[in-house]
Amino acid sequence: MTKDRKDTIAVVSAVAMLTVGTGLCVAGFCVPPLGEIHSTVLAVLGEALVYAGSIFGIKLYFDNRLRALDEDIRRRTAQ
């Protein structure tokens, strides 16, 4: 599996988790008792946000570290 495919799968799963979490919150307003969201729905939303945040954060962190490493290698070989 290539790096691009792994990144695509990670981003798609993070976006799907955000969509599901948001959908549950919206659905929580539509079921009885109206206008009140159950605590379990909020817990699922929290977990979805943490998952998506960790996927995006880890991807950005490693992309930046690899870019810095690549620049360092190029700088040292150019000397």
C-alpha positions as CSV (number, residue, x, y, z in Angstrom):
1,M,0.0,0.0,0.0
2,T,1.4,3.4,-1.0
3,K,1.8,6.4,1.3
4,D,-0.7,8.4,-0.7
5,R,-3.3,5.6,-0.4
6,K,-2.8,5.4,3.4
7,D,-3.1,9.1,3.7
8,T,-6.3,9.1,1.7
9,I,-7.8,6.3,3.8
10,A,-6.9,8.2,7.0
11,V,-8.4,11.4,5.8
12,V,-11.6,9.8,4.5
13,S,-12.1,7.9,7.8
14,A,-11.6,11.1,9.8
15,V,-14.1,13.0,7.6
16,A,-16.5,10.1,7.9
17,M,-16.2,10.2,11.7
18,L,-16.9,13.9,11.8
19,T,-19.9,13.4,9.6
20,V,-21.3,10.6,11.7
21,G,-20.7,12.6,15.0
22,T,-22.4,15.7,13.6
23,G,-25.3,13.7,12.2
24,L,-25.9,12.1,15.6
25,C,-26.0,15.5,17.2
26,V,-28.5,16.8,14.7
27,A,-30.6,13.6,15.1
28,G,-30.5,14.1,18.8
29,F,-32.5,17.3,18.4
30,C,-35.1,15.4,16.3
31,V,-36.0,12.6,18.6
32,P,-38.0,12.8,21.9
33,P,-37.4,14.7,24.1
34,L,-37.1,17.3,21.5
35,G,-34.2,19.8,21.8
36,E,-32.3,17.7,24.3
37,I,-29.2,15.7,23.3
38,H,-28.5,12.6,25.4
39,S,-25.0,12.5,27.0
40,T,-24.1,9.3,25.0
41,V,-24.5,11.2,21.8
42,L,-22.2,14.0,23.1
43,A,-19.7,11.3,24.1
44,V,-19.7,9.8,20.6
45,L,-19.3,13.3,19.1
46,G,-16.3,13.9,21.5
47,E,-14.7,10.7,20.4
48,A,-15.3,11.5,16.8
49,L,-13.6,14.9,17.2
50,V,-10.7,13.4,19.1
51,Y,-10.2,10.7,16.4
52,A,-10.4,13.2,13.5
53,G,-8.1,15.7,15.3
54,S,-5.5,13.0,16.0
55,I,-5.6,11.8,12.4
56,F,-5.1,15.3,11.0
57,G,-2.6,16.3,13.6
58,I,-0.4,13.2,13.2
59,K,-0.5,13.6,9.4
60,L,0.5,17.2,9.6
61,Y,3.2,16.5,12.2
62,F,4.9,13.7,10.1
63,D,4.6,15.6,6.9
64,N,6.4,18.6,8.4
65,R,9.1,16.4,10.0
66,L,9.7,14.6,6.8
67,R,9.9,17.9,4.9
68,A,12.4,19.3,7.4
69,L,14.5,16.1,7.2
70,D,14.5,16.3,3.4
71,E,15.6,19.9,3.5
72,D,18.4,19.1,6.0
73,I,19.6,16.2,3.8
74,R,19.6,18.4,0.7
75,R,21.4,21.2,2.6
76,R,24.1,18.9,3.9
77,T,24.7,17.2,0.5
78,A,25.0,20.6,-1.2
79,Q,27.9,21.7,0.9
